[in-house]
Amino acid sequence: MIRLRDTVDETIHLSVPDALHCMVVVDRVDCDHAVRTFHEIGDTSPLHATAVGRATLARLPKQDVEELIARGLERFSDATPADPDELRAELDRIRTDGYAINRNQYRPGVCALAAPVLDENGTPLAAVAVSMPDSRYDADREPEWGGLVVGTAAEISRRLLGA
């Protein structure tokens, strides 16, 4: 996470799922920018509205995703994927690309890219994210940032597996 922070010069955080209820921030590495995103350890966020949540959802069994959808998808901003078909399509994109993107979908002015940390069976244990203010988000850099966050998540996964 420190290497990723030093590479992108943005805040990095690691969140774990609390069943299908929410994501919980368990670690973070802050950047040096005067204006940056901030996540307290223990902060929670909804799975469908955040990059860490959708990175996790994309790797869960379809029945879990459908259970979450059946409970209703709260809208936090105009950009929140609150339509079930929109969320399903976004999860398909995440499975293809390997990372999730959040552009003001939960907190206004906050953007993030995240990838899942997986166990040996491909079950998501956590998600690592690059988080930044919308003012520094550059859509043209999504593939670059996405690749970096996927690489970091894969390295964490390998370390957890003792590789």
C-alpha positions as protocol buffer text, in pm:
chain_id: "A"
residue {
  index: 1
  type: MET
  ca { x: 0 y: 0 z: 0 }
}
residue {
  index: 2
  type: ILE
  ca { x: 290 y: 234 z: 74 }
}
residue {
  index: 3
  type: ARG
  ca { x: 443 y: 161 z: -268 }
}
residue {
  index: 4
  type: LEU
  ca { x: 110 y: 233 z: -435 }
}
residue {
  index: 5
  type: ARG
  ca { x: 72 y: 557 z: -240 }
}
residue {
  index: 6
  type: ASP
  ca { x: 423 y: 664 z: -337 }
}
residue {
  index: 7
  type: THR
  ca { x: 354 y: 581 z: -703 }
}
residue {
  index: 8
  type: VAL
  ca { x: 21 y: 766 z: -738 }
}
residue {
  index: 9
  type: ASP
  ca { x: 61 y: 1020 z: -453 }
}
residue {
  index: 10
  type: GLU
  ca { x: -295 y: 964 z: -334 }
}
residue {
  index: 11
  type: THR
  ca { x: -454 y: 807 z: -26 }
}
residue {
  index: 12
  type: ILE
  ca { x: -471 y: 426 z: -22 }
}
residue {
  index: 13
  type: HIS
  ca { x: -711 y: 232 z: 196 }
}
residue {
  index: 14
  type: LEU
  ca { x: -794 y: -129 z: 263 }
}
residue {
  index: 15
  type: SER
  ca { x: -1149 y: -232 z: 345 }
}
residue {
  index: 16
  type: VAL
  ca { x: -1305 y: -564 z: 437 }
}
residue {
  index: 17
  type: PRO
  ca { x: -1664 y: -677 z: 381 }
}
residue {
  index: 18
  type: ASP
  ca { x: -1897 y: -715 z: 677 }
}
residue {
  index: 19
  type: ALA
  ca { x: -2107 y: -986 z: 515 }
}
residue {
  index: 20
  type: LEU
  ca { x: -2346 y: -816 z: 270 }
}
residue {
  index: 21
  type: HIS
  ca { x: -2398 y: -520 z: 503 }
}
residue {
  index: 22
  type: CYS
  ca { x: -2109 y: -287 z: 425 }
}
residue {
  index: 23
  type: MET
  ca { x: -1735 y: -241 z: 374 }
}
residue {
  index: 24
  type: VAL
  ca { x: -1521 y: -147 z: 676 }
}
residue {
  index: 25
  type: VAL
  ca { x: -1195 y: 49 z: 646 }
}
residue {
  index: 26
  type: VAL
  ca { x: -922 y: -145 z: 829 }
}
residue {
  index: 27
  type: ASP
  ca { x: -605 y: 32 z: 713 }
}
residue {
  index: 28
  type: ARG
  ca { x: -497 y: 342 z: 522 }
}
residue {
  index: 29
  type: VAL
  ca { x: -186 y: 515 z: 397 }
}
residue {
  index: 30
  type: ASP
  ca { x: -231 y: 890 z: 353 }
}
residue {
  index: 31
  type: CYS
  ca { x: -75 y: 1101 z: 82 }
}
residue {
  index: 32
  type: ASP
  ca { x: 96 y: 1433 z: 147 }
}
residue {
  index: 33
  type: HIS
  ca { x: -147 y: 1658 z: -43 }
}
residue {
  index: 34
  type: ALA
  ca { x: -304 y: 1933 z: 165 }
}
residue {
  index: 35
  type: VAL
  ca { x: -638 y: 1843 z: 7 }
}
residue {
  index: 36
  type: ARG
  ca { x: -699 y: 1469 z: 18 }
}
residue {
  index: 37
  type: THR
  ca { x: -964 y: 1213 z: 97 }
}
residue {
  index: 38
  type: PHE
  ca { x: -984 y: 1087 z: 453 }
}
residue {
  index: 39
  type: HIS
  ca { x: -1125 y: 761 z: 582 }
}
residue {
  index: 40
  type: GLU
  ca { x: -1121 y: 680 z: 955 }
}
residue {
  index: 41
  type: ILE
  ca { x: -1031 y: 325 z: 1048 }
}
residue {
  index: 42
  type: GLY
  ca { x: -1368 y: 165 z: 1116 }
}
residue {
  index: 43
  type: ASP
  ca { x: -1561 y: 383 z: 869 }
}
residue {
  index: 44
  type: THR
  ca { x: -1828 y: 188 z: 683 }
}
residue {
  index: 45
  type: SER
  ca { x: -1967 y: 230 z: 334 }
}
residue {
  index: 46
  type: PRO
  ca { x: -2231 y: 56 z: 122 }
}
residue {
  index: 47
  type: LEU
  ca { x: -2120 y: -218 z: -113 }
}
residue {
  index: 48
  type: HIS
  ca { x: -2307 y: -98 z: -422 }
}
residue {
  index: 49
  type: ALA
  ca { x: -2203 y: 269 z: -400 }
}
residue {
  index: 50
  type: THR
  ca { x: -1826 y: 244 z: -357 }
}
residue {
  index: 51
  type: ALA
  ca { x: -1529 y: 114 z: -553 }
}
residue {
  index: 52
  type: VAL
  ca { x: -1419 y: -119 z: -271 }
}
residue {
  index: 53
  type: GLY
  ca { x: -1773 y: -250 z: -237 }
}
residue {
  index: 54
  type: ARG
  ca { x: -1826 y: -316 z: -606 }
}
residue {
  index: 55
  type: ALA
  ca { x: -1477 y: -471 z: -640 }
}
residue {
  index: 56
  type: THR
  ca { x: -1589 y: -713 z: -369 }
}
residue {
  index: 57
  type: LEU
  ca { x: -1939 y: -768 z: -508 }
}
residue {
  index: 58
  type: ALA
  ca { x: -1799 y: -852 z: -852 }
}
residue {
  index: 59
  type: ARG
  ca { x: -1624 y: -1157 z: -703 }
}
residue {
  index: 60
  type: LEU
  ca { x: -1913 y: -1282 z: -488 }
}
residue {
  index: 61
  type: PRO
  ca { x: -2156 y: -1554 z: -600 }
}
residue {
  index: 62
  type: LYS
  ca { x: -2446 y: -1428 z: -812 }
}
residue {
  index: 63
  type: GLN
  ca { x: -2697 y: -1525 z: -540 }
}
residue {
  index: 64
  type: ASP
  ca { x: -2525 y: -1287 z: -295 }
}
residue {
  index: 65
  type: VAL
  ca { x: -2543 y: -1002 z: -546 }
}
residue {
  index: 66
  type: GLU
  ca { x: -2911 y: -1076 z: -608 }
}
residue {
  index: 67
  type: GLU
  ca { x: -2978 y: -1083 z: -232 }
}
residue {
  index: 68
  type: LEU
  ca { x: -2817 y: -739 z: -197 }
}
residue {
  index: 69
  type: ILE
  ca { x: -3022 y: -605 z: -490 }
}
residue {
  index: 70
  type: ALA
  ca { x: -3345 y: -749 z: -346 }
}
residue {
  index: 71
  type: ARG
  ca { x: -3291 y: -545 z: -28 }
}
residue {
  index: 72
  type: GLY
  ca { x: -3288 y: -227 z: -234 }
}
residue {
  index: 73
  type: LEU
  ca { x: -3009 y: -4 z: -362 }
}
residue {
  index: 74
  type: GLU
  ca { x: -3002 y: 330 z: -183 }
}
residue {
  index: 75
  type: ARG
  ca { x: -2908 y: 633 z: -391 }
}
residue {
  index: 76
  type: PHE
  ca { x: -2642 y: 858 z: -232 }
}
residue {
  index: 77
  type: SER
  ca { x: -2591 y: 1084 z: -534 }
}
residue {
  index: 78
  type: ASP
  ca { x: -2715 y: 1115 z: -891 }
}
residue {
  index: 79
  type: ALA
  ca { x: -2427 y: 887 z: -992 }
}
residue {
  index: 80
  type: THR
  ca { x: -2500 y: 601 z: -746 }
}
residue {
  index: 81
  type: PRO
  ca { x: -2582 y: 279 z: -932 }
}
residue {
  index: 82
  type: ALA
  ca { x: -2927 y: 229 z: -779 }
}
residue {
  index: 83
  type: ASP
  ca { x: -3080 y: 48 z: -1078 }
}
residue {
  index: 84
  type: PRO
  ca { x: -3028 y: -330 z: -1054 }
}
residue {
  index: 85
  type: ASP
  ca { x: -2946 y: -369 z: -1424 }
}
residue {
  index: 86
  type: GLU
  ca { x: -2698 y: -81 z: -1407 }
}
residue {
  index: 87
  type: LEU
  ca { x: -2526 y: -244 z: -1109 }
}
residue {
  index: 88
  type: ARG
  ca { x: -2516 y: -585 z: -1280 }
}
residue {
  index: 89
  type: ALA
  ca { x: -2361 y: -429 z: -1592 }
}
residue {
  index: 90
  type: GLU
  ca { x: -2101 y: -247 z: -1381 }
}
residue {
  index: 91
  type: LEU
  ca { x: -2011 y: -571 z: -1200 }
}
residue {
  index: 92
  type: ASP
  ca { x: -1963 y: -740 z: -1540 }
}
residue {
  index: 93
  type: ARG
  ca { x: -1725 y: -457 z: -1642 }
}
residue {
  index: 94
  type: ILE
  ca { x: -1532 y: -496 z: -1314 }
}
residue {
  index: 95
  type: ARG
  ca { x: -1494 y: -871 z: -1371 }
}
residue {
  index: 96
  type: THR
  ca { x: -1351 y: -795 z: -1716 }
}
residue {
  index: 97
  type: ASP
  ca { x: -1123 y: -504 z: -1621 }
}
residue {
  index: 98
  type: GLY
  ca { x: -1028 y: -626 z: -1272 }
}
residue {
  index: 99
  type: TYR
  ca { x: -1104 y: -298 z: -1094 }
}
residue {
  index: 100
  type: ALA
  ca { x: -1398 y: -84 z: -986 }
}
residue {
  index: 101
  type: ILE
  ca { x: -1435 y: 291 z: -1034 }
}
residue {
  index: 102
  type: ASN
  ca { x: -1623 y: 533 z: -811 }
}
residue {
  index: 103
  type: ARG
  ca { x: -1677 y: 884 z: -946 }
}
residue {
  index: 104
  type: ASN
  ca { x: -1880 y: 1074 z: -687 }
}
residue {
  index: 105
  type: GLN
  ca { x: -2116 y: 779 z: -640 }
}
residue {
  index: 106
  type: TYR
  ca { x: -2109 y: 776 z: -262 }
}
residue {
  index: 107
  type: ARG
  ca { x: -1952 y: 1094 z: -128 }
}
residue {
  index: 108
  type: PRO
  ca { x: -1962 y: 1405 z: -346 }
}
residue {
  index: 109
  type: GLY
  ca { x: -1618 y: 1513 z: -459 }
}
residue {
  index: 110
  type: VAL
  ca { x: -1455 y: 1177 z: -384 }
}
residue {
  index: 111
  type: CYS
  ca { x: -1331 y: 934 z: -650 }
}
residue {
  index: 112
  type: ALA
  ca { x: -1161 y: 596 z: -617 }
}
residue {
  index: 113
  type: LEU
  ca { x: -1042 y: 289 z: -803 }
}
residue {
  index: 114
  type: ALA
  ca { x: -1033 y: -46 z: -620 }
}
residue {
  index: 115
  type: ALA
  ca { x: -948 y: -411 z: -674 }
}
residue {
  index: 116
  type: PRO
  ca { x: -1027 y: -718 z: -463 }
}
residue {
  index: 117
  type: VAL
  ca { x: -785 y: -907 z: -241 }
}
residue {
  index: 118
  type: LEU
  ca { x: -867 y: -1276 z: -294 }
}
residue {
  index: 119
  type: ASP
  ca { x: -810 y: -1600 z: -109 }
}
residue {
  index: 120
  type: GLU
  ca { x: -693 y: -1921 z: -278 }
}
residue {
  index: 121
  type: ASN
  ca { x: -1050 y: -1993 z: -399 }
}
residue {
  index: 122
  type: GLY
  ca { x: -1103 y: -1648 z: -548 }
}
residue {
  index: 123
  type: THR
  ca { x: -1325 y: -1534 z: -261 }
}
residue {
  index: 124
  type: PRO
  ca { x: -1285 y: -1163 z: -184 }
}
residue {
  index: 125
  type: LEU
  ca { x: -1133 y: -1103 z: 159 }
}
residue {
  index: 126
  type: ALA
  ca { x: -1082 y: -728 z: 119 }
}
residue {
  index: 127
  type: ALA
  ca { x: -1038 y: -454 z: -139 }
}
residue {
  index: 128
  type: VAL
  ca { x: -759 y: -202 z: -180 }
}
residue {
  index: 129
  type: ALA
  ca { x: -837 y: 144 z: -320 }
}
residue {
  index: 130
  type: VAL
  ca { x: -671 y: 457 z: -449 }
}
residue {
  index: 131
  type: SER
  ca { x: -887 y: 747 z: -328 }
}
residue {
  index: 132
  type: MET
  ca { x: -866 y: 1110 z: -437 }
}
residue {
  index: 133
  type: PRO
  ca { x: -1061 y: 1433 z: -459 }
}
residue {
  index: 134
  type: ASP
  ca { x: -1259 y: 1470 z: -781 }
}
residue {
  index: 135
  type: SER
  ca { x: -1044 y: 1774 z: -865 }
}
residue {
  index: 136
  type: ARG
  ca { x: -742 y: 1544 z: -924 }
}
residue {
  index: 137
  type: TYR
  ca { x: -929 y: 1261 z: -1094 }
}
residue {
  index: 138
  type: ASP
  ca { x: -828 y: 1212 z: -1457 }
}
residue {
  index: 139
  type: ALA
  ca { x: -1044 y: 966 z: -1652 }
}
residue {
  index: 140
  type: ASP
  ca { x: -763 y: 923 z: -1906 }
}
residue {
  index: 141
  type: ARG
  ca { x: -551 y: 766 z: -1632 }
}
residue {
  index: 142
  type: GLU
  ca { x: -812 y: 505 z: -1531 }
}
residue {
  index: 143
  type: PRO
  ca { x: -634 y: 217 z: -1709 }
}
residue {
  index: 144
  type: GLU
  ca { x: -300 y: 312 z: -1551 }
}
residue {
  index: 145
  type: TRP
  ca { x: -440 y: 358 z: -1200 }
}
residue {
  index: 146
  type: GLY
  ca { x: -659 y: 50 z: -1239 }
}
residue {
  index: 147
  type: GLY
  ca { x: -358 y: -161 z: -1335 }
}
residue {
  index: 148
  type: LEU
  ca { x: -162 y: -33 z: -1035 }
}
residue {
  index: 149
  type: VAL
  ca { x: -442 y: -107 z: -789 }
}
residue {
  index: 150
  type: VAL
  ca { x: -496 y: -454 z: -942 }
}
residue {
  index: 151
  type: GLY
  ca { x: -124 y: -523 z: -904 }
}
residue {
  index: 152
  type: THR
  ca { x: -127 y: -411 z: -541 }
}
residue {
  index: 153
  type: ALA
  ca { x: -432 y: -625 z: -461 }
}
residue {
  index: 154
  type: ALA
  ca { x: -270 y: -925 z: -630 }
}
residue {
  index: 155
  type: GLU
  ca { x: 51 y: -873 z: -429 }
}
residue {
  index: 156
  type: ILE
  ca { x: -146 y: -857 z: -103 }
}
residue {
  index: 157
  type: SER
  ca { x: -334 y: -1173 z: -205 }
}
residue {
  index: 158
  type: ARG
  ca { x: -6 y: -1354 z: -277 }
}
residue {
  index: 159
  type: ARG
  ca { x: 140 y: -1248 z: 58 }
}
residue {
  index: 160
  type: LEU
  ca { x: -170 y: -1372 z: 240 }
}
residue {
  index: 161
  type: LEU
  ca { x: -128 y: -1706 z: 67 }
}
residue {
  index: 162
  type: GLY
  ca { x: 237 y: -1721 z: 168 }
}
residue {
  index: 163
  type: ALA
  ca { x: 366 y: -1695 z: -188 }
}
